[in-house]
Amino acid sequence: MNENDNIVLGKPSLLEGERLDDLLTHAYKIIQSKEVFSFSLDAVLLARFAGIPKKGRILDLCTGNGVIPLLLSTRTDAAIEGVELQPRLADMARRSVAYNELQSRIAIREADLKTLPALQGDEAYDAVTVNPPYKPVGSGEHKGNMHQALARHEIGCTLEDVVSASARSIREGGRVSMVHRPSRLAEIMAAMQRYRLEPKRMRFVHSRAGAEANMVLIEASLGGRPELRLLPPLIVYEGEGRTYTGELLDVFYGRKKELNGTEASEKAED
């Protein structure tokens, strides 16, 4: 029997094909499976980039297996809710929350974000995070694996759906943080402004210095004034090898909980 076949001592059981992975911070673990979409670097970066309150309420849309709520919980005492369309991923997320004994702080809801109601006053969230599908329908869906296709392609929700749901859920002045592809940045900013989400902070992610950006982190404020801060680029690898930069290592191991570009700015000024 594999040591991950069953989690004892009151912990939730792993199902066939599932594994328990280390989140490399706070001794947290997460349940994953090769049959569904596992989290990657973009989720970790978003969880460190997002502007979130120390208390209050946070909503994570397209939560997948719950990695972003788990990582956000290391930065805040706020109540966090993850919304996920796929029943299997929502179940994995709930069991990961239970494994890490975070049920009092994190709730996972199986729901379609397109049906989320407009919230006002105390019902509205203080911050929203979202790591949505990047690719439009028709750009090479994964035939035979609907879990993978839903995670990568806009089958269950479009960019417009994601931005609309974010705006409906956030309080006035609250912040919405998203990770996406730079190739769709014009669409993202236009959609945000249609729903009164004013882009306030942006950071491009590059695999190496001199390479084109392959990710963009963007934060907007509902009803905010026009003023956008473009943060220093985030570089993933040193030189031409596969060694992570110091900033990336700090992010992975939780030594750096906020990815705000301050250190990079100070280094550039020295």
Secondary structure as UniProt FT lines:
FT   TURN            3..4
FT   TURN            9..10
FT   TURN            16..17
FT   STRAND          18..22
FT   TURN            26..27
FT   STRAND          29..33
FT   TURN            34..35
FT   HELIX           41..49
FT   STRAND          57..61
FT   TURN            64..66
FT   HELIX           67..72
FT   TURN            73..75
FT   STRAND          79..84
FT   HELIX           87..99
FT   TURN            100..101
FT   TURN            103..105
FT   STRAND          106..110
FT   HELIX           113..115
FT   HELIX           121..123
FT   STRAND          125..130
FT   TURN            137..138
FT   TURN            143..144
FT   HELIX           146..152
FT   TURN            154..155
FT   HELIX           159..169
FT   STRAND          170..180
FT   HELIX           182..184
FT   HELIX           185..194
FT   TURN            195..196
FT   STRAND          197..206
FT   TURN            209..210
FT   STRAND          213..222
FT   STRAND          229..230
FT   STRAND          234..235
FT   TURN            239..240
FT   HELIX           246..252
FT   TURN            253..254
FT   HELIX           262..269
//
